[in-house]
Amino acid sequence: MGAAKDQRPFKVVIVGGGFAGLSLAIMLEKFDIDYVLLESRGEIAPAIGAGIAVCPNGCRILDQIGCYEPIKALGLAHYHTHRVQGYDGRQHLVCRDGYEHYEKRFGYPVLFVDRPSLVRLLHNKIQKKENIQLNKRVSDIKLKKDGVQVHSNDGQIFEGSIVVGADGIYSAVRETMYRIAKEVQPGYFAENPSSKVPCYYFATYGIAKDVPNLSLEEVYISQGKGFSYFVFPGHNGQVFYLLDEKYSKTPYGDDIQRRFSAEEEAAFIKKYSNTRIADKVRFQDLYDHRVVGGMTPLHHTVYDKWSFKRIITMGDSAHKPNPGTGMGANLAFESAAELVNGILNVQKERPQGLNGLEDSDVKKIMDYVESSRISRAKKVVDESYENQVVNGTENPLKTWIALRVLPNFVKESFLIDAQCGLMADAPSLHYLPKPQRPHVVPFKDELPAKPVSQIAAWAGWAAFGGAMGATIYLAGKSMRLDVSDRTLWANAVPIIRPWASSTGAGNLLRVMTSVFSDVIASENLATRVQAIHFLSQLVGSILVWTVEGNREANRTNILSLPALFLTLIQLRGIGHIAPYWALLHSSLSDTGVHYRFVKPDVVNSLVPALTLGYLVPTVLMMIPSNVVAWQDWTALWQFAPPMVPILTTVFSAGLRWWRNLGKHKTKEEKKQEAKEERLAIYSDDDVAGLKSAYSYATLVQATSHIVTMAYIYTHPDLSLGKIFCGLPNPFEKNWNLPNRATEAGLFFKYDMLLSMGALAAHGLYSIWQLRRDGYVRTQDAVKAALAVVFGNIVIGPGATLTSLWSWRESAISGLIRK
């Protein structure tokens, strides 16, 4: 008991009163952890700096510590449109509803606030104002046996268990840490790490107010040759701006100019004064209405090591991104949160709590922070530089592709998509409740499972790609069909119908009808049964391909053309086309929850389209009244698979027309309706309808499969081997088949086996995708995979596919927080 009393109480010495330091102080107060905060200036929120972007990842942490609502209460602008344009004013990208997109996805928008207001707000949230010491510039740090001593320039000494350097890019704590490490443990850090910090750009920044002709509902981003700018709205008529220019020669470390003279700034402003911001607005207009501003170098770095013994750095002293992604302050909030997580992890392990923290315990905290933060910080900082490379036209080809080519092939929300992953991967405070705000995109710590590593993800895709490549190769070897001189029905009766001709489309239709007749009108019962079973199992592929073609994720890629793929299966066989479709789907289709949506009008059209477009023609083709009718229905059936997505489009357009019939809307009402439609992608109103469509298809296919299997089992002349096996070696050049009917039968056998194999493999890979992204737990993925394997046997491949897609729909939509 006496030893416990002698243990030093845990205390954190925070150096720096910026975003990292103040937010850390608030977090420590939440857990009743003692601290002192040293700020070198004489005030906490001086009128310096410009606008700060508080992104959803930062908002969530601030919400946990009670700071989010006060920020929103500042009356920040609800920006509507992001515009990316060239320096000549040419518009490259427009993203509408930016504020709402972020809020719908993450539960939080991106908030633009001036730096002094945000710092002041954080300061006001601190309960123990007496713990904040102003005019305390760090002069030295001493490591003690069970703690640290921080010396200030006025001779005061502050003792604690650890010291946190949150004192910015020119961190005194970091440089002191390097000096101590060199004395105590030479070689721990590389020689003079700060000298290797690059600075590619410098910038002028500021806050303007009441700028004429400039919308407060728009964010402007410009691409220039060696420069770029960002202009975004604040509150109370404020506009924040930053215009940067690339150094002709990149300075490093101490060679980076810290301050710029008034003359240098004036010359810089003059150089870009006529740069276009918007119609009737030039950069000079911003400068003329400037309230505060300045000029600064834009450092770009993530230090390889952030800590030594009982000293750790965070915020700009550890990681400094370019401002293009707006993630600087948010990274600081994240690092503060992870430091607190590390402290509380150790507290949880020790019966005596944090008192008397030993060096080994401190190392656990520091190791936790570095392992959780450095790779993430590097990813964000690298992304910020790539963004700068594009905007500043450092690589003309990359800029041309990003701003001239991609906009023609990507969704309108491309700008937001680019940052979506960075925000979702963010940490939070583990030991505080996460506020329940409706959102669609789960943060990493909200996922059912931890996403797999990048290596595992690539290995999974490579294995699947290899399997599909092998299937394509095997299809080329095995699916042999001579279509020359195909003019007979069932190799006996000439096909003489108005739609049949000897040339062009009429000849193609005659050939396809003739080939089909060799199977559906075959004298071989096994061939006919296999054909009936095969055609019934196509329902799943037709439905799934139609759904995926109408899914938001695929709206701008080739998968949005399901009628094309379903036409190709008629011309080449689904055994040829299914592996190509599966490869495209695995590569192009985004599994993100925010792109899962299918329009309700489309969903409501699926069952009627599937029934009228495919099921009815298939049944009528199988029960003809005479040979002529049989030929006609078989010819008509050739259009059945692609007819399903076509009818889906027609029916959904009809539903939309009927809903709007007789309604006369004003221009404003139409504008609002269009906005609601753009944001409807975050709804789950389509899920119930999709699952009903999957259930309908599953019932049809499972019934057909079970009845067919029962018929085969009870028929004396049939067996599974006769129907599905007995295939010749695909690698033999000559099969020496007795007739064309046998050739057609083998073609359809291989067509079914290869397509169902490809679709089963794709189903398994789609399960892996969900596990890869952390959307399902490992045990759930294994159960689903086993269900796919056994489902192909019990209820058939088609029913298994639609059942899997129903489960997949539930797994993804189940991540939506309401």
TATASUL-V350270 format. One line per field, one symbol per residue. phi: phi as a letter, one per 30 degrees, with the letter a starting at -180 (. if undefined). burial: + if it has 16 or more other C-alpha atoms within 10 Angstrom, else -. A space follows every 50 residues. Layout:
phi: ???
burial: ???
This chain:
phi: .dddddddddbccccjccdddddddddddechcdabcccdddbdbddbib dbccdeddedddddcicddeddddiddcdcbcbcbdddjddcbbbdieed eddddcibdcccbdeedddddddddddcdddccdhccdcabcdceblbbc ccdcjdbccadbbcdccidcedddddedddddddbejdcddheddcddbd bbacblbcbhddicdccbccbbcbdiaabbbbdcbhidbcbbbcbdddbd dbhdddddbcddddddddddecdcddcaeibcdeddddcdcbllbadcdb abddbcbahccbcaiddcbbdddediceddddddddddddedddddeddc edicdiddeddddeddddddddcddddddddddddeddeddchdcedddd ddccceedbcdddeddedcedddddddbddcbececceacdddedcddbd eddddddddddddddddddddddddddcdcadcdhcbcdhibcdcbbedc bcbiddddddddddddddcdcdddedddddddddddddeddddddddddc deecdcbdddcddddddddddcjddddeddddddddccdddeddcddbee ddedcddedddddbddedddddbddadddddddddddecdeddddddedd dddddddddcdicccddddddddddddddddcdcdddddddddddddddd dddddddddddddcddccaddddccicdddcddcchddadddddddeddd edddddddddddddddddeddedidbdeddddddddddddddddcjdddd ddddddddedddddddcc
burial: --------+++++++++++++++++++++---++++++++---++---++ ++++++++++++++++++--+----++++++++++++---++++++++++ +++++++++++++++++++-+++-++-----+++-+++-++-+--+++++ ++-----++++++++++++-++++++++-+++------+----+--++++ +++++++++-+--++++++++++++++++++++++--+++++++++---- ++---+--------+--++-----++++--+++++++-++-+++++++++ +++-+++++++++++++++++++++++++++++++++++++++++++--- ---++++---++--++++++-+++-+++-+++++++++++++++---++- -++---+---+++++---++-+++-++++---------++++++-+++++ +-----+--++--++-++--++-++--+++-----++++++---+----+ +-----++++++++++++++++--++++++++++++++++++++++++++ +++++++++++++-++++++--+++++++++++-++--+-++++++++++ +++++++++++-+++-++--+--------++++++++++++++++++++- ++--+------------------------+++++-++-++++++++++++ ++++++-++--+------+---++-----+---------+++++++++++ ++++++++++++++++++++++++++++--++-++-+++-++-+++++++ +++++++++-+++-+++-
